[in-house]
Amino acid sequence: MKQTPLFNILNRVDSTNNYAMAMVHEGMAKHGMAWFAREQTDGKGQRGKQWISEPGSNIILSITLQPSTVFISNPFYLSATVAVACNEFLEHLTEKKFCIKWPNDLYRGDRKTGGILIENNYSGGKWNWAVIGIGINVNQTLFENGLQQAISLKEISGREDLDPAQLADELRAYIIEKFNAAEGAHAADLMMQYNSFLYKKDKTVRLKKENAVFATTIKKVNEFGQLITEDSLQRTFNFGEVEWVPEPV
């Protein structure tokens, strides 16, 4: 029987996360297996948003992972591990500084380079699989309206030789390496790494909760994935509870 390779290239797909999850349901997924798409017609972003990517230009990648004990004990550690791995990978590649915008967008300065979306598979209350969806702008330089803040690795590095498929395979291997190392690591060290990359750490930003916009200072993200901020009082926010509000021009 022919073995499915760990890294697979799809020419066109609705969503690599959908494809990877279908492989999970069909019993054909393996730990560390990944699918890269040259074109995605219905990509997923956070909070139901669409991830739009120019065909052939970017990393569109989904990886299937079987959570180990350290992640089952606290699911946010998986999100933090993947975000830290992606951030480090981008820094090594470009020799530039990147940051993680809570909970797991990848930023260069105030401009978005990529994002991570994790979807999970449970049965009988057991967390069996995580599908890690990653989108990173590589060679795209023109972005649709509303994406003016987007920026690509080509623009950041000035390089013309970036191959999205090759980079996706290298990123997959790096994430697996970090995933395996996390089993023996201390949770405090992981969160220290995550917070060292945290976007706008110790800076005042504007957030919106329901209809109220307020200024507050970003302090850290705790081990449960909650954002901690401080102004006249210390605040704790769950993912999806607040929105970032751009600074007025």
N, C-alpha and C positions, 0 to 999 in steps of 0.2 A: 504493500500500500504506500502510495506516495506521501511523504511527509510535507506538511505545510511549513514553509520557512517562518522564522520569528519575525522577519521584516518583509512586509508585502506592499506592493505598489498597485494602487487602483487608479485607472485613468479618470474615471468620473463616478461620483457617488452622491446620494442626497446628503448624507452626513456620515463621517467616519465613526462617530460615536454610535449611531444607529446600526451601522454595519458590524462594529465590534460587539455590541450588545446582542445582535442576532446570532453571531458566532457563539457567544456565551450560552444563549438559549438552545442552540443546536448541539451543544456539547463539543464544539470544535475549537474552542479557545484554549490557549495554553498560557501559563504564567509568563509574562514578558513578551507576549506576541503583540505585534503592532501593525497598523494599517495606515499607510500614507496615501493621500489622494492628490493628484495633480489638479483636479477640479472638484468642487463641492457645491451642490446646487441649493442646499437647504441647511447650511451650517448653523450650529447652536452656540449662543453666547450665554452669559449669566442672566438670570431672572427673565428667561423667555425671549431674550433678544436674539437677533440673527447675527451670525458671524459672516461677514461678506469678505471674499478673498478673490483677487484677480487670478484667473486660471493659470497654472504653471509657475507662479511667481513666489509662492510662500510655503511655509511648513503647515500642513494640515494633517494632524497625526492623532491617532487614538491607540492607547496601550491597554491591554487587559492584565490586571494584577490580582493575585489572591492575597488578601490582607493577612499579615502575620500577627502574632499576639500583641506586639507593641501598638499596632494600629487599631486592632479590635478593642483594646482597652481605652483608647481615645482616638476616634476617627479623625479629628482635626490634624493629628500628627502626620497623617498621610498627605493631606492637602499642603501642610507646611513643608514636608519633605520634598514634594514635587516642585513647589514654588521655589524653594531654595536651590534645588538642582537646576532648574531652568535659568534662574538668575545667575548662578555661578557659570553655567555653560555660556551664556551670552557675554558675560564679562571676560571669560577666557578667550572667546572667539574674537571679540572686537577690541579688547584691552581698554574698554570704557566702563564707567560705573552705571549700573542699572539698579532699580529698586522694585519692591513688591508693593503694589497698591492694594490694601486690604479689600477682599480677602486673598485674591490670587491673580491680579493683573500684573503684567510686566511692563515697567516704564523706564524710559531714558529721560531724565529730567521730568518735565511735565507732559511728555508725549508718550502715547501708548505704543508699545512694540508687539505685545502679545497678550494672550489670556489663556486661562486654564479652566476647564469645566469637568468636574468629576461626577459621574453617575454610577449608582450602585445596584447590585443584584443581591436580593435576600431570598431565602426560602426557610420556612419554619423558624423565623426569627434569627437565622444565622446569616452573617455577612459573608457571602461566598466570593463575590467578584467586585472589583472596582474598575470602571472604564475611565481612563484618564484622557480627556480630550485637550489637545494643545494646538493653538493657532499662533503662529509667529510671522510677522511681516518680514520677508527676506529681500526680495528684489522689486517689490511694488513701490512706485514713487507717486502715483496719482491715486487719491482716495475720494470716495463719494462725499457729497455734502453731509455734514454731521460728523465726519471723521477727520476734520481738519487737524486734530491733535495727533493723528496717527503718524508713525514714522517707521521706516524699515531699516534692517541691518545694513543694506547697501548704502543708504543715506548716512547712517551713523559711522560706518567704517570706511566708506569710499571704495570698497572692494567691488570688482566686477566679476569675480570668479566664484561667487557663492552658489552652490548647488543645493536647492531645497531638499531633495530626496536624500542626498548624502548627509546633510546636516541633521535631518530627521532621524536617520539610523544612528548617528553618533549620539544624538540627544537621548534616544531610547536606551542605548547602552549606559549612558551616564545616569539616567534616572534609575535603572535597575541596580547599578552599583550603589547609589545612595540608598535605595530601598533596602538592599541587603545589609548595608552597614548600620541602618537605623535599629535593627533588632538588638544590637549590643550597645547602642548609644544611650546616653542619658537624656531624658526628655528636656531637662533644663538647658542643656547645650543646644538642642534643636531649636528651642524657642528663642534662645539668645541669638542664634544665627538668623532666624526669621526676622526678629526685631532689629537686627543690625542692618537689614536691607529695607526696613519699613519706610514707605513713602511718607514724606512730611513729618517724620518723627521729631517730636519736640517743637513743632511749628504749629501756628494757629491757622486753622482752616474753617471753611463754612460748611456745615452739614444741614440737611433738611430731614426733619421727622414729622410725618403727617403734613401739616401746612405751616409748620414753624421752621424758620431758617435761623441758625444761631452760630456764633463763633466759639470754637473750642480748640484746645491744644491736643494733638495726637501724642499719646504717651507710649502705648504698646498694644500688642495683641496677646491675650492670655492663652493658656494651654487648651481652653475650650473653643478657641477661635473667635472670642468676643473682643471687640475693639474697646480699649480703655482710653478715655479722653479726660481732660481736666479744664475747668474754667472756675466759676465760683464754687463748683462742687465737682466731685469725680463722677464720671458717667460710664456706663457699661452698655454696649450695644451688640445685639445679635446681628448676624448677616441678614440683610434685607430690611432691617429696621430703619436705616437711615440711607440717604443718598448724598453723594458729594455734590456740592454746588460750586461751579466755577467762580473764580474771583472776577469782579467786574472789570471790564477793560477801560 
